[in-house]
Amino acid sequence: MWAPVASLLRDAGHTVLTPDLPGFGNSHAWNVENYSIEALADHIYSVIMQQAGGQAIVAGCSIGGYILLELLRRHPQCVQGAIFCDTQASADSPEKAASRMTVIEDVKKMGIIPLSKRMPEKLLSPRASQQLQAQVAAVITRQSAYGIMGLQYAMAQRRDQSALLPQLTMPLLFIAGKDDSITPPAILRAMAEKCTAAPTAELVVIPAAGHLAVLERPDLVGPAIVSFSQRI
């Protein structure tokens, strides 16, 4: 998902790590009940300590943003700057948490294919090409069922992080796809406005992009992150 943006960052002289979460990419899945946002934040902290010299500018999209917020709660000293892409600080409503548990049951019964067919439309803007929709569906299909169930479980159980936002003291960047129906730009704008202690809390709205703006419009997301990184 991050490959096009990572390429732009490397061209600008940055070292870029794009770690797989457990059960995704080439990483082995955990047992479903072992997934939590806290455990995933500690996993990313280990990557930063072992591969980035103990500090990094950290970006997270969607669940990556939830993990980044928990990383900032638990290990703020390792984050030089934080980039939140199409995410939110609030916890799931009871209805949303229940729907995630339904996804877990559906994956148990029917596997990943039904999920891969319905998710691209939700994750991408109405203007996304059929090729990109097929790419997203193919990516979902390649992942571990245990990983998908584990992340759903972790998201359903996560804490509300809204009270953390005014305590953040590092540079912050918020990126929102204009057509994101899951976390609309207004949610990211409200997050940025709560970050009163941060030296910068910039919001960039990406046109013609949905919930995966980082994948749908790397031509705009990449330069925004490069510019932000150069100012730190």
C-alpha positions as CSV (number, residue, x, y, z in Angstrom):
1,M,0.0,0.0,0.0
2,W,2.8,2.4,0.9
3,A,5.1,1.4,-2.0
4,P,4.5,4.4,-4.3
5,V,4.8,7.0,-1.5
6,A,7.9,5.1,-0.1
7,S,9.6,5.4,-3.5
8,L,9.0,9.2,-3.5
9,L,10.4,9.5,0.1
10,R,13.5,7.4,-0.8
11,D,14.1,9.6,-3.8
12,A,14.0,12.6,-1.4
13,G,16.8,10.9,0.6
14,H,14.9,9.3,3.4
15,T,15.3,5.7,4.7
16,V,11.8,4.2,4.7
17,L,10.6,1.1,6.5
18,T,7.2,-0.4,5.7
19,P,6.7,-3.2,8.2
20,D,4.1,-5.9,7.8
21,L,1.6,-6.2,10.7
22,P,1.4,-9.8,12.0
23,G,-0.7,-11.9,9.6
24,F,-0.1,-9.5,6.7
25,G,2.4,-9.5,3.9
26,N,5.1,-12.0,4.8
27,S,4.5,-11.9,8.5
28,H,3.1,-14.8,10.5
29,A,-0.3,-14.3,12.2
30,W,-0.8,-14.3,15.9
31,N,-3.6,-16.1,17.6
32,V,-6.7,-13.9,17.2
33,E,-7.1,-13.3,20.9
34,N,-3.6,-12.0,21.1
35,Y,-4.3,-9.0,18.8
36,S,-4.7,-5.6,20.5
37,I,-3.8,-2.1,19.5
38,E,-1.4,-2.1,22.4
39,A,0.4,-5.2,21.3
40,L,0.6,-3.9,17.7
41,A,2.0,-0.6,19.0
42,D,4.7,-2.5,20.9
43,H,5.4,-4.4,17.7
44,I,6.1,-1.2,15.8
45,Y,8.1,0.1,18.7
46,S,10.4,-2.9,18.4
47,V,10.8,-2.2,14.7
48,I,11.8,1.4,15.4
49,M,14.3,0.3,18.1
50,Q,15.8,-2.5,16.0
51,Q,15.8,-1.0,12.5
52,A,15.5,2.8,12.8
53,G,18.0,3.6,15.6
54,G,15.3,4.3,18.2
55,Q,13.5,7.2,16.5
56,A,11.5,7.8,13.3
57,I,8.9,9.8,11.7
58,V,5.9,7.5,11.8
59,A,2.9,7.4,9.4
60,G,-0.2,5.3,9.8
61,C,-3.3,4.9,7.6
62,S,-6.6,3.8,9.1
63,I,-5.8,1.1,11.6
64,G,-2.2,2.3,11.3
65,G,-3.4,5.6,12.8
66,Y,-4.9,3.8,15.8
67,I,-1.6,2.0,16.3
68,L,0.3,5.3,16.0
69,L,-1.8,6.9,18.6
70,E,-1.1,4.0,21.0
71,L,2.6,4.2,20.1
72,L,2.5,7.9,21.1
73,R,0.8,7.0,24.4
74,R,3.2,4.2,25.3
75,H,6.5,5.2,23.6
76,P,6.4,8.9,22.6
77,Q,10.1,9.3,22.8
78,C,10.6,7.2,19.6
79,V,8.4,9.4,17.4
80,Q,10.0,12.5,15.8
81,G,6.9,13.4,13.9
82,A,3.5,11.7,13.4
83,I,1.5,11.4,10.2
84,F,-2.2,10.4,10.5
85,C,-3.8,9.3,7.2
86,D,-7.6,8.7,7.0
87,T,-8.0,7.6,10.6
88,Q,-9.6,8.8,13.9
89,A,-9.0,9.0,17.6
90,S,-12.4,7.8,18.9
91,A,-13.2,4.2,19.8
92,D,-15.8,2.2,17.9
93,S,-19.4,2.7,18.8
94,P,-21.1,-0.4,20.1
95,E,-22.7,-0.9,16.7
96,K,-19.4,-0.6,14.9
97,A,-17.7,-3.0,17.3
98,A,-20.5,-5.5,16.8
99,S,-20.2,-5.2,13.1
100,R,-16.5,-6.1,13.4
101,M,-17.3,-9.2,15.3
102,T,-19.7,-10.1,12.5
103,V,-16.9,-9.7,10.0
104,I,-14.8,-12.2,12.1
105,E,-17.6,-14.7,12.1
106,D,-18.1,-14.3,8.3
107,V,-14.4,-14.8,7.6
108,K,-14.5,-17.9,9.8
109,K,-17.4,-19.3,7.8
110,M,-16.8,-18.1,4.3
111,G,-13.1,-17.1,4.1
112,I,-11.7,-13.9,2.7
113,I,-13.1,-13.8,-0.8
114,P,-16.5,-12.3,0.0
115,L,-14.8,-9.5,2.1
116,S,-12.4,-8.8,-0.8
117,K,-15.3,-8.3,-3.2
118,R,-17.1,-5.7,-1.1
119,M,-14.3,-3.7,0.5
120,P,-12.7,-1.9,-2.5
121,E,-15.9,0.1,-3.0
122,K,-15.8,1.3,0.6
123,L,-12.1,2.0,0.7
124,L,-11.7,3.9,-2.6
125,S,-13.3,7.0,-4.1
126,P,-16.1,6.6,-6.7
127,R,-13.5,7.8,-9.2
128,A,-11.1,4.9,-8.6
129,S,-10.3,2.8,-11.7
130,Q,-11.4,-0.8,-12.0
131,Q,-7.7,-1.7,-12.1
132,L,-7.1,-0.1,-8.7
133,Q,-10.3,-1.8,-7.3
134,A,-9.0,-5.1,-8.5
135,Q,-5.6,-4.4,-7.0
136,V,-7.1,-3.7,-3.6
137,A,-9.3,-6.8,-3.8
138,A,-6.2,-8.9,-4.7
139,V,-4.2,-7.5,-1.8
140,I,-7.0,-8.4,0.6
141,T,-7.2,-11.9,-0.8
142,R,-3.5,-12.6,-0.2
143,Q,-3.7,-11.9,3.5
144,S,-4.0,-14.3,6.4
145,A,-7.6,-14.9,7.6
146,Y,-6.2,-15.0,11.1
147,G,-4.6,-11.6,10.5
148,I,-7.8,-10.1,9.2
149,M,-9.8,-11.5,12.1
150,G,-7.2,-10.3,14.6
151,L,-7.2,-6.8,13.4
152,Q,-11.0,-6.6,13.5
153,Y,-10.8,-7.9,17.1
154,A,-8.1,-5.3,18.0
155,M,-10.1,-2.4,16.5
156,A,-13.3,-3.4,18.2
157,Q,-11.5,-3.4,21.6
158,R,-9.5,-0.2,21.2
159,R,-9.6,2.7,23.6
160,D,-10.7,6.3,22.8
161,Q,-7.6,8.3,22.3
162,S,-9.2,11.8,22.0
163,A,-7.7,13.0,25.4
164,L,-4.2,12.2,24.1
165,L,-4.3,14.7,21.3
166,P,-3.8,17.8,23.3
167,Q,-0.7,16.2,24.9
168,L,1.2,15.6,21.7
169,T,4.3,17.8,21.4
170,M,5.9,16.7,18.1
171,P,5.1,17.9,14.6
172,L,1.9,16.4,13.2
173,L,0.5,16.0,9.8
174,F,-3.1,14.9,9.0
175,I,-4.0,13.6,5.6
176,A,-7.7,13.0,4.5
177,G,-9.1,11.7,1.3
178,K,-11.8,14.2,0.3
179,D,-14.2,11.4,-0.7
180,D,-13.4,9.2,2.4
181,S,-16.8,8.0,3.7
182,I,-15.3,6.1,6.6
183,T,-13.3,8.9,8.2
184,P,-14.3,12.1,6.4
185,P,-12.0,15.1,6.4
186,A,-14.0,16.7,9.1
187,I,-12.8,14.0,11.5
188,L,-9.2,14.7,10.7
189,R,-9.7,18.4,11.0
190,A,-11.2,18.0,14.4
191,M,-8.3,15.9,15.5
192,A,-5.8,18.5,14.3
193,E,-7.7,21.3,16.1
194,K,-7.3,19.4,19.4
195,C,-3.5,19.1,19.1
196,T,-2.9,22.4,20.9
197,A,0.5,21.6,22.2
198,A,2.0,20.4,18.9
199,P,4.3,22.9,17.1
200,T,2.5,22.1,13.9
201,A,-0.7,20.2,13.2
202,E,-1.3,20.6,9.5
203,L,-4.3,19.1,7.6
204,V,-4.0,18.2,3.9
205,V,-7.2,17.2,2.1
206,I,-6.5,15.0,-1.0
207,P,-9.0,15.4,-3.9
208,A,-10.3,12.3,-5.7
209,A,-9.3,10.0,-2.9
210,G,-11.2,7.8,-0.5
211,H,-10.1,6.0,2.7
212,L,-6.9,4.8,1.1
213,A,-5.7,8.1,-0.2
214,V,-2.1,7.0,0.3
215,L,-2.7,4.3,-2.4
216,E,-5.1,6.2,-4.5
217,R,-3.2,9.5,-4.8
218,P,0.4,8.9,-4.0
219,D,1.2,11.8,-6.4
220,L,-0.3,14.1,-3.8
221,V,0.2,12.2,-0.5
222,G,3.9,11.6,-1.3
223,P,4.9,15.3,-1.8
224,A,2.9,16.3,1.3
225,I,4.8,13.8,3.5
226,V,8.1,14.8,1.9
227,S,7.5,18.5,2.6
228,F,6.5,17.7,6.2
229,S,9.5,15.5,6.8
230,Q,11.9,18.1,5.4
231,R,10.6,20.6,8.1
232,I,11.4,18.3,11.0
